[in-house]
């Protein structure tokens, strides 16, 4: 799956994969261990990892992974920005759908994370999360793409 980039230094490659994340409904699902495992598996040493969620009602974020109350407070803040009881024009897919689109707009559908010395350059208290904005369970797809040196 790794491809050498024409004219790039030896070991430079572009590698991609996709992970599936099963959600149980609204909330934050930490995916940091899966990402770090993939970086190890492909033998990445230094470069850039890009993550992209292939959905319009889910998103990605880097947030604190030490105190779960942070995620709870963030979830409540997003609800204040996009309440379900607002009279949205787009309502055919249920009362949680349009708020999910707004929450995705306010957060991110892609992230870039440096890879240094074979691991993500996340801070001590940082974790990567998929945020499920819909009330019901979904299977979300996240594309991982690494561009950099391989060991």
Buried (B, 14 or more C-beta within 10 A) or exposed (E): EBEEEEEEEEBBBBBBEEBEBEBEEBBBBBBBEBBBEBBEEBBBBBBBBBBBBEBEBBBBBBBBBEEEEBBEEBBEEBEEEBEBEEEBEEEEEEEBBBBBBBBBEEBBBEBEBEBEEBEBEBEEEBBBBBBBBBBEEBEBBBBBBBBBBBE
